[in-house]
Amino acid sequence: MSAVPYPVLEPIIRRALEEDLSGGDVTSLSCIDADATARAVMRAREAGVAAGLDAALLSFRLVEPSLRVEALKRDGDPLEGGDDVLAVSGNARTILMAERTALNFATHLSGVASLTARYVEAVAGTGAKISPTRKTLPGLRALQKAAVEAGGGSPHRFALGDAVMIKDNHIAASGGIAEAIERARKAGGHMRRISVEVDTLDQLDIALDAGPDVILLDNFSNKALAEAVTRNQGRAVLEASGGVNLSTVRGIAERGVDVISVGALTHSAPALDLGLDFEA
C-alpha cells in the first residue's frame, strides 16, 4: 500500500505529466517507431535511501496503462550505487514520455529520505526524534512528508488544522504567551494538542505555567537547551528548532530534547542521483 493514498497521489502525478506533455513528446514521436518496444531500469548511481517509488510507478502507468512496471525496491530501502530500483517494459515512446516525470519524483523524494536518514543516524542513541516542518514545496507536501518517514524521520504537524502551534506572531497579536494558550485551550477542546514557541528561558517559564503539550525552543544555545530540559522536568514535549544542521544536530540532541525539527529535510534536500537506462 502506498504511503500516500491514491486519491491524493494521482492528481499530483497527473499535474506533473500534464506540465511535461502539454506539447507532446516531439522527440520520441519523430525518432522512434510507433510499435517499438523496450525494457528500461531505474538505477541508483549513488548510495542513499529509496522514496517516491509509488509516484514513479504511477507516472509510467498514467502515460500508458499497458506498460509493465515493477518496483524492485520499496520506500525506505537502503540503496547502493548500481542498485536497480524499478523496471518498466512496453512501448518505447511511452516509456520515454514518462521518464523525466518519474525520475523527478524519485530523485527528489529519495533525496529527502536520504538526507533524513543522515540526520537520524547523527542522533542515534540520544532518544531525540528528527521531524520535518511545513517548509515543503507547494503541492508536494504529502509526498515529501512520506519521504521523511521513509528515511526514519518522525511525523510532525501536516497542515494548519492538525494542531495548535502558537508562534511569535500569534503571541504578539493575542497579547502574550499565557493568553494565547488559554484562548487555544478554550477553542480547541480536549482532542487538540497545543504547542507554543519560546525564544528565551523566561518565556519558557511562562509557557510551563500555562501548561501546553509541546514547547518549541527556537534558536536556543546548547547551554540554554540543557537548562530548558532541567526546568521542564518532563511536563511538556520539548522540540528544538533553528540553527540545526548535520554538524550541530548531535549536540542539540545530547541536551535531552524530545524532538528536533529540521526545515532543510524538505526545502533543501539534494536530489539522489538515479537514472533510467534502456537495456539492449
PyMOL commands that set and color helices and strands:
alter all, ss='L'
color gray80, all
select helices_A, chain A and resi 6-21+26-31+53-63+92-122+141-150+168-174+177-188+201-210+222-232+249-253+264-267
alter helices_A, ss='H'
color red, helices_A
select strands_A, chain A and resi 37-44+48-49+68-71+78-79+84-91+129-131+164-166+194-198+214-218+237-241+259-261+274-278
alter strands_A, ss='S'
color yellow, strands_A
deselect
rebuild
show_as cartoon
